[in-house]
Amino acid sequence: MPVHNGERWLEECLLSVVSQTFQGQMELSVYNDGSKDGTGTILEKWKDRLGERQITVVIAGHEEDTPRGVGYAKNKAVSQSSGEFLCFLDADDVMHEDRVSQQHIAAQAHPSAIVGCQFHREPEGSTSRFTDWANSLTPEQLYTQIYTSHGPTVIMPTWFCKRQVFDRVGGFDEGGKGVPEDLIFFYRHLELGGQVLRVDRDLLMYRYHPEATTFSVKEETIWNVRVEYIQKRLLNTWTNFSIWSAGKQGRRFFRSLSPANQTKVQMFCDVDEKKIQKQCYTYEESKNRPKPKIPIVHFSQVVPPVIICVKMNLTGGGFEENLASLELQEGVDFFHFN
C-alpha cells in the first residue's frame, strides 16, 4: 500500500484490512511517500490492532518535501514485503471482507494472471459509464478492449497476483507525477504473455475524489502510450485497415500513426452524411505531394479490420446497433480505440 497524505481515509482502509476473512498469513507493507499530515501517526496507532489479527506490518518511507510518485512507492512497498502473492490496495479505498480470500483462490489457479474484481464507486454514481464498462467486460473483452481510453481492463486498485508476475514485468515506471504507471505495467505484462481475469464479485469500494492520483495524468500522455501499443501489437503487422469515425477522434488517431501505418489506412467510415458527402479526408499536414486523400464511406460499406474511434454507450445505443448490424467479430474484425 503506497500512501501520501492519506489521513482522511486511512483508518477506514485499515479497518477493511483487519476485517478480511482470509485464514492464511497476511502482511501489510506500507510505503509512506513523504506525507505531511497525520498518516504516520495513524499507521503507528494501527500496528497493534493489525498484530492482534496476526497481520505482520512493514512500514517505511521518507520525509522529503517532494513525493517520489505512485510507481516508486508501489515498488518500495513490494520490495520490502515477503509474501508469495501481492494484493494492491490504495489508502483511500476499502476492501470487502472476502477480497483477499476470493482473489487468492483465483490467483492460485492462474499463476501468470493479473486478477481483478468488480467494484463500486463512492460517492455512488461517480464515473458510472466507466464503472459499468469495467464491471461488465466479458473474459474475451479483457484482452480485446485494452486500447480504450478507460485504461487497463482490470483496474489497478483491484489487482492481485503472484509475486512472479510483478517480478517478470520488472515493477512500475518511476517517472513520477503524470506517468500512467498502471497502463505501462499492464501492457508490458501482456507483451510477456501474461493473463488477465476478473473475479465477478464486487470486492472493492473505489473512492472517487479530486485528490486522486488519476487526475495527475494527462490525457495526451495516455493517448500516446495507447497509440504506441496498438501499433506495436496490431497495426505494424497488418497490411491495411479502416478507421471508424471521420470526425475529430478518427482524424487525430490517423495523424498520431507512424507514416508507414498511415499508408495502410484504406478508408474512414461514418454515419454523418455531411462527412460522407465530402468523399475523402485530405491529410493537410503531410509533406507528400500530392497530399494523401483517404476515402470516407458509409459505415455499412466499411472493409475490416476496423479501428473504432467512437466512444461506446454515448449515442443511446445507435452506434452499438450499427456495429452489430455488420456481424463483425470483436478481436478479429474490429478493435475499440476510443
Helices and strands as residue ranges (DSSP letters): E 2-3, H 7-18, E 26-33, H 39-52, E 55-62, H 70-79, E 85-87, E 94-95, H 99-109, E 113-122, H 128-136, H 141-144, G 156-158, E 160-162, H 163-169, H 181-191, E 195-207, G 213-216, H 219-233, G 235-237, E 241-244, H 248-256, H 259-262, E 265-270, H 273-277, E 280-282, E 293-298, G 299-301, E 306-308, H 318-325, E 334-336
